[in-house]
Amino acid sequence: QVQLVESGGGLVQAGGSLRLSCAAHGRSLSIKTMAWYRQAPGKQRELVASITKGGSANYIDSVKGRFTISRDNAKNTVYLQMNSLKREDTALYYCHTVNYFSDYWGQGTQVTVSS
């Protein structure tokens, strides 16, 4: 079993910044890739960014140059630094990982960007 605990969401004005954190807790963790997804009202959940254990990162086009994903393997924690936030970034952000072929999701943290 893996528990993903997220923090860092909130309300911010357009152009502002937020940093999300997600810590994985459990026994015998064998986590490779960690990722952030988001889901806006009325839309499908989408992959925002992912990062391998070795630090290789991928992003959706809409956040490239604004968001940075990073991780601390010793702490089993992944971060998402979000800069130059736009209204369209408003969504519930979820942390995701796979451990021994099972999917795990965080509870979600709300990010709201106001104009």
TORLUMRO-629851 format. One record per residue: residue number from 0; residue in one letter; chain; x, y, z of N, C-alpha, C, O in turn. Coordinates in pm, whole numbers, plus 50000, padded with zeros to 5 digits. Example, Ala and Ser with C-alpha at 12.3 -4.5 7.8 and 13.67 -1.06 7.14 Angstrom:
BEGIN
   seq   type   mol      nu      nv      nw     cau     cav     caw      cu      cv      cw      ou      ov      ow
     0      a     A   51319   49431   50780   51230   49550   50780   51320   49670   50780   51424   49668   50846
     1      s     A   51285   49775   50708   51367   49894   50714   51290   50003   50787   51341   50114   50804
***
This chain:
BEGIN
   seq   type   mol      nu      nv      nw     cau     cav     caw      cu      cv      cw      ou      ov      ow
     0      q     A   50082   49880   50000   50000   50000   50000   50086   50125   50000   50188   50132   50069
     1      v     A   50045   50225   49923   50114   50353   49916   50012   50463   49942   49903   50463   49885
     2      q     A   50048   50555   50028   49965   50672   50051   50037   50794   49996   50153   50819   50029
     3      l     A   49968   50869   49912   50023   50991   49855   49957   51110   49923   49835   51124   49920
     4      v     A   50038   51194   49983   49987   51309   50058   50031   51436   49987   50150   51466   49977
     5      e     A   49933   51511   49938   49960   51633   49861   49941   51757   49947   49868   51756   50046
     6      s     A   50010   51862   49908   49991   51992   49972   50035   52101   49877   50103   52075   49778
     7      g     A   49994   52224   49908   50045   52338   49834   49948   52407   49742   49982   52511   49685
     8      g     A   49827   52355   49726   49731   52423   49641   49678   52549   49707   49710   52579   49822
     9      g     A   49597   52622   49631   49539   52744   49687   49487   52836   49579   49475   52798   49462
    10      l     A   49457   52958   49621   49407   53061   49532   49518   53159   49503   49586   53208   49594
    11      v     A   49538   53188   49375   49644   53280   49335   49597   53363   49217   49513   53319   49139
    12      q     A   49649   53482   49205   49614   53566   49092   49691   53523   48968   49799   53465   48977
    13      a     A   49634   53551   48853   49702   53519   48727   49840   53584   48727   49858   53700   48767
    14      g     A   49937   53506   48680   50075   53552   48681   50153   53511   48805   50275   53525   48811
    15      g     A   50082   53461   48903   50146   53422   49028   50203   53281   49022   50204   53217   48918
    16      s     A   50250   53235   49138   50317   53106   49148   50262   53024   49264   50216   53078   49364
    17      l     A   50270   52894   49248   50239   52800   49355   50334   52682   49342   50385   52652   49234
    18      r     A   50358   52616   49455   50440   52495   49454   50363   52382   49521   50325   52391   49638
    19      l     A   50342   52276   49445   50274   52159   49498   50376   52057   49544   50483   52043   49485
    20      s     A   50341   51985   49649   50426   51877   49698   50343   51751   49714   50223   51757   49741
    21      c     A   50407   51637   49695   50339   51509   49712   50440   51410   49770   50542   51380   49708
    22      a     A   50410   51362   49889   50499   51266   49955   50436   51128   49954   50318   51112   49986
    23      a     A   50514   51029   49917   50466   50891   49915   50508   50822   50043   50624   50826   50083
    24      h     A   50411   50758   50108   50436   50686   50233   50395   50540   50216   50292   50510   50155
    25      g     A   50474   50452   50271   50441   50310   50267   50563   50226   50294   50673   50277   50311
    26      r     A   50541   50098   50297   50652   50005   50321   50698   49946   50188   50618   49927   50096
    27      s     A   50826   49918   50180   50884   49854   50061   50849   49930   49933   50804   49870   49835
    28      l     A   50870   50060   49936   50840   50140   49818   50939   50110   49706   51059   50101   49728
    29      s     A   50885   50096   49586   50968   50076   49467   50914   50166   49358   50871   50122   49251
    30      i     A   50918   50296   49388   50856   50393   49299   50953   50435   49191   51067   50471   49220
    31      k     A   50908   50432   49069   50990   50478   48957   50940   50614   48912   50994   50717   48955
    32      t     A   50840   50618   48827   50788   50746   48777   50684   50803   48873   50600   50730   48926
    33      m     A   50691   50934   48893   50588   51007   48967   50535   51115   48873   50607   51166   48787
    34      a     A   50410   51148   48892   50347   51241   48797   50242   51326   48864   50192   51294   48972
    35      w     A   50210   51435   48798   50099   51523   48836   49996   51523   48724   50030   51540   48606
    36      y     A   49872   51503   48761   49758   51514   48670   49671   51630   48720   49685   51676   48833
    37      r     A   49581   51674   48633   49484   51774   48676   49351   51748   48607   49344   51691   48498
    38      q     A   49246   51792   48675   49113   51778   48619   49034   51905   48647   49010   51941   48762
    39      a     A   48995   51973   48540   48913   52093   48552   48766   52052   48543   48735   51945   48489
    40      p     A   48677   52134   48596   48534   52100   48591   48486   52074   48448   48510   52155   48359
    41      g     A   48420   51962   48429   48365   51929   48299   48467   51877   48198   48434   51854   48082
    42      k     A   48590   51857   48244   48694   51809   48153   48754   51678   48203   48739   51642   48320
    43      q     A   48820   51609   48114   48886   51484   48151   49016   51513   48225   49079   51617   48207
    44      r     A   49053   51417   48309   49182   51429   48378   49293   51420   48275   49289   51337   48184
    45      e     A   49393   51507   48289   49505   51507   48194   49637   51504   48268   49651   51556   48378
    46      l     A   49734   51440   48203   49869   51435   48258   49937   51569   48236   49945   51617   48123
    47      v     A   49985   51629   48343   50051   51759   48335   50202   51743   48319   50263   51803   48231
    48      a     A   50260   51661   48405   50405   51641   48403   50439   51511   48471   50367   51465   48560
    49      s     A   50549   51452   48429   50596   51330   48493   50747   51335   48504   50814   51407   48430
    50      i     A   50801   51257   48597   50946   51254   48616   50988   51114   48659   50927   51053   48747
    51      t     A   51092   51064   48596   51143   50932   48631   51232   50941   48754   51264   51050   48801
    52      k     A   51270   50826   48804   51358   50824   48921   51492   50887   48889   51558   50943   48977
    53      g     A   51532   50879   48763   51658   50938   48722   51650   51086   48692   51751   51150   48664
    54      g     A   51528   51142   48697   51513   51286   48680   51470   51331   48541   51466   51451   48514
    55      s     A   51438   51237   48454   51392   51274   48320   51246   51319   48329   51160   51246   48378
    56      a     A   51219   51441   48279   51086   51501   48294   51018   51522   48160   51083   51544   48057
    57      n     A   50885   51514   48163   50803   51543   48046   50686   51631   48088   50637   51623   48200
    58      y     A   50643   51717   47994   50536   51812   48022   50438   51816   47906   50473   51788   47792
    59      i     A   50313   51852   47937   50222   51884   47829   50261   52020   47775   50320   52102   47845
    60      d     A   50226   52043   47648   50271   52165   47582   50224   52291   47653   50297   52391   47658
    61      s     A   50105   52289   47708   50047   52411   47765   50119   52460   47890   50097   52574   47931
    62      v     A   50204   52379   47951   50273   52422   48073   50424   52432   48053   50495   52474   48144
    63      k     A   50472   52394   47937   50617   52400   47912   50668   52542   47928   50609   52637   47878
    64      g     A   50779   52555   47999   50836   52686   48023   50778   52757   48143   50830   52859   48186
    65      r     A   50668   52704   48199   50606   52767   48316   50611   52676   48439   50628   52724   48552
    66      f     A   50595   52546   48417   50594   52451   48528   50724   52371   48529   50782   52345   48424
    67      t     A   50768   52335   48648   50886   52251   48663   50856   52140   48764   50816   52167   48878
    68      i     A   50875   52017   48720   50857   51903   48810   50995   51859   48860   51092   51858   48784
    69      s     A   51001   51823   48986   51126   51776   49044   51093   51673   49151   50977   51657   49189
    70      r     A   51195   51604   49200   51169   51504   49303   51289   51486   49393   51403   51514   49356
    71      d     A   51260   51440   49513   51362   51406   49611   51345   51256   49637   51254   51216   49711
    72      n     A   51430   51175   49579   51414   51030   49591   51431   50982   49735   51365   50886   49777
    73      a     A   51517   51046   49809   51538   51005   49948   51411   51024   50032   51389   50952   50128
    74      k     A   51330   51122   49993   51206   51150   50066   51084   51097   49994   50971   51114   50041
    75      n     A   51103   51032   49879   50989   50985   49798   50887   51097   49777   50767   51076   49792
    76      t     A   50937   51212   49743   50853   51330   49728   50873   51391   49590   50984   51400   49539
    77      v     A   50761   51432   49530   50765   51500   49401   50706   51639   49419   50615   51660   49499
    78      y     A   50760   51734   49345   50716   51873   49352   50672   51921   49215   50715   51869   49112
    79      l     A   50585   52020   49215   50548   52087   49091   50551   52237   49116   50463   52292   49183
    80      q     A   50653   52302   49063   50664   52448   49072   50587   52507   48955   50618   52480   48839
    81      m     A   50487   52587   48986   50402   52644   48882   50418   52795   48882   50383   52861   48980
    82      n     A   50471   52849   48775   50492   52993   48760   50405   53047   48648   50354   52971   48565
    83      s     A   50389   53176   48645   50309   53243   48540   50175   53173   48523   50135   53139   48411
    84      l     A   50108   53152   48633   49981   53078   48628   49875   53153   48550   49868   53275   48554
    85      k     A   49793   53076   48480   49685   53130   48399   49552   53077   48451   49548   52977   48522
    86      r     A   49444   53143   48416   49312   53099   48460   49286   52956   48415   49223   52878   48487
    87      e     A   49334   52920   48298   49310   52786   48247   49387   52677   48321   49369   52558   48294
    88      d     A   49474   52717   48414   49542   52619   48499   49455   52579   48619   49490   52487   48694
    89      t     A   49344   52647   48636   49255   52615   48747   49204   52472   48734   49146   52435   48632
    90      a     A   49226   52392   48837   49188   52250   48834   49220   52187   48969   49283   52247   49056
    91      l     A   49172   52065   48982   49213   51981   49095   49335   51902   49048   49330   51831   48948
    92      y     A   49444   51917   49121   49570   51854   49082   49592   51728   49166   49579   51729   49288
    93      y     A   49626   51619   49096   49645   51490   49161   49787   51441   49139   49844   51455   49031
    94      c     A   49841   51383   49241   49969   51315   49234   49942   51168   49199   49843   51110   49244
    95      h     A   50030   51108   49121   50012   50969   49080   50146   50896   49077   50249   50953   49043
    96      t     A   50141   50770   49113   50257   50685   49096   50214   50539   49083   50098   50505   49105
    97      v     A   50308   50457   49048   50286   50313   49037   50388   50245   49127   50507   50276   49123
    98      n     A   50340   50152   49208   50428   50077   49295   50394   49929   49280   50283   49887   49312
    99      y     A   50490   49851   49233   50465   49708   49211   50339   49685   49129   50253   49606   49167
   100      f     A   50328   49755   49017   50222   49738   48918   50084   49786   48964   49986   49763   48895
   101      s     A   50075   49851   49079   49947   49906   49125   49951   50058   49117   50052   50121   49151
   102      d     A   49838   50116   49072   49827   50261   49061   49785   50322   49194   49702   50267   49266
   103      y     A   49844   50437   49224   49807   50511   49345   49786   50658   49310   49859   50716   49230
   104      w     A   49683   50715   49373   49649   50856   49352   49642   50929   49485   49604   50872   49587
   105      g     A   49681   51055   49481   49660   51139   49597   49515   51183   49602   49436   51152   49513
   106      q     A   49482   51256   49709   49343   51299   49729   49308   51421   49645   49191   51456   49630
   107      g     A   49409   51485   49590   49386   51603   49508   49403   51732   49588   49366   51739   49705
   108      t     A   49459   51831   49523   49472   51963   49584   49425   52067   49483   49464   52065   49366
   109      q     A   49339   52157   49529   49276   52253   49439   49369   52370   49410   49427   52429   49501
   110      v     A   49380   52402   49283   49451   52522   49238   49351   52610   49165   49290   52568   49066
   111      t     A   49334   52731   49215   49241   52825   49154   49316   52952   49118   49379   53015   49203
   112      v     A   49309   52988   48991   49378   53108   48942   49273   53212   48904   49188   53187   48819
   113      s     A   49281   53327   48969   49185   53433   48942   49247   53538   48851   49369   53555   48846
   114      s     A   49160   53608   48779   49210   53712   48687   49224   53844   48758   49265   53943   48697
***
